[in-house]
Amino acid sequence: MLYLNATNINELGVNWSKLTSIIRSATEALHRNDYSQPIKPYLRYGDPKNRIIAMPAYVGGDVPLAGIKWIASFPDNIYHNKLRAHSVTILNEHDSGVPLCMINTAAVSAIRTAAVSGVVVEEYLESKTPDQRFTVAIMGFGPIGRTHLKMVTAILGDRINRIFLYDINPVDLSHVEDAWKDKVEVVTSWQDAYTTADIFITCTVSASPYVDLPPVKGSLQLNVSLRDYKAEMRSYMDVIIVDDWEEVCRQNTDIENMHKTAGLEKKDTLSIADIVCNRSLQQAPADAVIMFNPMGMAIFDIAVGGYYYNEATSRKVGAVMPD
C-alpha cells in the first residue's frame, strides 16, 4: 500500500486545470448514476461544534475507485497552534476492495474543496463576456481560504481586478504569491469586501450567519463554509446551487435554515450535475446572483485522492508500506 503525506502532496504539486477536470469527470459519473455515496455520519462528543466525519464513496468512470475519507474538524484548534482540520483518505481497488493508498493530510481535502469551487467559477465565467474583470473577496484566510486564493488566481488570471482578504485574525500576507500582492487589499470588515465583490468566497469557521446585505448584481457567492448567510438572504439569490440537497440540507447549514424559515425546497435549487452536465447556469440572466453551497461530496475526495495516487505511482513519490 502506498503512503502519502503532506510533503508528498506538496512535491506532486497542484494543477488546477487537471483537478477541475477530475471534478468534472466525477460529476459526470454522478450524473450517470455510476457512483455510490451514503449520507455521511457525524461523530460528535464534548463540544458540539467539534466533529469527525466519515465519508465513504465509490466513483465510476474510466478510473473507478472506492474509499473513505475520515476528517476531523475542531474549530478551536486554531487558538492552540493546531490545524482546524485533520484527515486520512484510504483508497481501495474498486473490484477487489484491496487497499491501495493511504493519504494522511488535510491538504487533499482543501484541494478538493477549492477544485469543486473552481468548476463553479469556470461555469460562471462561461456566462460572462471575455473582457469582464472581477473583484474577488475571501472571508477567512486559513488553509481553505489560502487554497481558494491559489485556485481563483489560477483560473481567473489577468481577469482579476482586485482581491480583498478578511479574517478576524491578522492576515499573513506571506501566503500570497508575489505576483498577486499588488492586487491584494486586507480589509477591516466583511462589509468592506462584500459590497463590491463579484466573487465572494466564505472560508470561515463562523458559528452563526452574519451576511445580511444585498449582494452585487451578477455576482457569484461561493458559500464554502455554509454558515455565513442569514436565512432571509434567500430572497436575493436568483440561482441557488448545491452539490447534494440531502447532504447540505442538515447540520444547521444556511441551506437548512433557508429551508426551515424561508421555504427553500430542493426543486428551487440546481445541483452541481445540473450546471456541469446540463449547462443550466448558462440560462441565467447576466445580472443573476448565483449562490453555491457545497456540503462536500465523498466522490470528489476519492476522485482527487485517486488523481494523486496515480501521479505518485507514476512519479515514484511516497512510501510503499508492507502488508
C-alpha positions, -999 to +999 in steps of 0.1 A: +000+000+000+013+035-009+015+060+019+014+098+011+017+127+035+016+165+031+052+166+020+044+142-008+014+161-020+034+193-020+060+176-041+034+165-066+020+200-068-014+214-077-026+217-113-059+234-111-068+227-147-063+190-142-081+190-108-112+208-121-112+182-150-111+154-124-141+170-106-160+173-139-154+136-146-166+126-112-197+148-117-204+131-150-203+097-131-227+112-106-250+123-134-249+087-149-256+072-115-223+054-117-214+061-081-223+051-045-222+076-017-241+070+016-251+100+037-221+108+058-224+103+096-211+130+120-193+118+152-198+144+179-187+144+216-179+170+241-181+204+225-209+202+199-191+223+173-164+197+170-170+167+147-153+138+130-170+128+097-168+095+078-171+100+040-173+067+021-178+065-017-174+047-049-169+067-081-170+051-115-158+062-149-125+055-167-106+051-134-131+036-109-122+037-072-137+032-038-126+046-005-133+067+025-122+100+040-121+103+078-119+140+086-119+158+119-128+195+123-121+211+156-125+249+151-108+260+183-076+242+173-066+274+156-062+290+191-039+262+202-014+262+174-030+232+157-047+228+123-085+230+124-089+200+101-071+167+100-080+139+076-069+105+063-081+092+030-080+054+022-084+043-014-095+008-023-093-011-056-129-009-069-133-046-079-115-063-051-115-040-021-077-043-018-063-011+000-042+008-025-032+040-008-034+060+025-032+098+022-025+113+056-031+150+052-059+176+052-042+193+022-060+170-002-094+179+014-086+216+010-076+210-026-108+191-033-129+218-018-112+245-039-113+224-071-151+220-067-154+257-063-131+261-093-156+242-115-184+266-105-161+295-112-154+281-147-191+277-153-197+313-140-171+327-164-188+310-193-218+332-187-197+364-187-181+384-215-145+375-222-133+411-214-150+413-180-128+417-150-137+406-114-132+417-079-127+387-056-132+387-018-122+358+005-136+357+040-113+337+063-076+332+053-069+299+069-059+268+048-092+267+029-091+304+022-055+303+011-062+273-012-091+292-027-069+322-034-045+299-053-074+284-072-091+316-082-059+333-093-050+303-114-084+303-131-091+340-135-055+352-142-054+387-156-092+390-154-088+398-117-093+434-108-088+433-070-086+408-042-100+416-008-090+394+022-106+395+056-101+374+087-109+380+124-072+372+130-043+390+113-039+381+077-005+366+069+004+380+035+034+356+032+008+332+019+001+355-010+022+349-041+043+379-051+026+381-085-007+390-068+004+412-038-003+444-057-039+433-063-045+423-026-061+445+000-067+434+036-100+449+048-112+455+083-147+442+079-166+417+057-188+445+045-159+464+030-153+435+007-189+422+001-204+453-012-181+454-043-172+417-048-181+400-080-169+367-065-174+364-027-160+333-010-167+323+026-140+302+042-147+308+078-155+288+109-184+311+117-208+297+143-237+318+131-248+336+100-238+373+096-242+382+059-273+403+057-267+429+029-278+428-007-251+412-029-236+427-060-259+421-090-245+393-113-221+381-085-211+346-076-215+338-039-193+307-030-207+298+004-179+273+011-182+274+049-220+271+047-229+290+079-224+326+069-256+338+052-288+347+072-319+328+060-335+360+046-307+363+021-326+336+001-346+365-015-315+379-031-303+347-046-316+342-081-298+308-086-290+285-057-267+256-064-260+227-041-237+197-045-262+174-030-295+185-014-299+156+010-263+162+023-264+200+026-300+205+040-289+194+075-264+201+103-276+238+107-263+249+073-276+281+056-295+258+032-312+240+061-321+274+077-334+287+044-355+255+040-369+258+075-376+295+077-377+308+041-394+280+023-365+268+002-371+234-014-350+210-034-369+220-066-358+256-061-321+246-064-297+233-091-273+205-084-236+206-095-246+179-121-271+203-135-246+230-141-218+207-153-237+182-174-268+202-184-251+236-185-280+250-166-261+280-154-258+294-189-295+300-190-294+325-161-297+363-168-264+382-168-274+401-136-285+370-117-269+364-083-256+329-081-250+311-048-231+278-045-234+257-013-212+227-012-215+203+018-186+183+004-191+151-016-171+120-009-170+110-046-149+142-051-125+132-023-120+098-038-115+111-073-090+137-062-073+111-040-071+088-070-055+115-091-028+120-065-023+082-062-018+078-099+005+108-100+025+094-071+027+060-086+040+072-120+065+097-104+076+073-076+066+096-048+056+083-013+064+053+007+053+017-001+041+002+032+043-036+038+010-055+041 
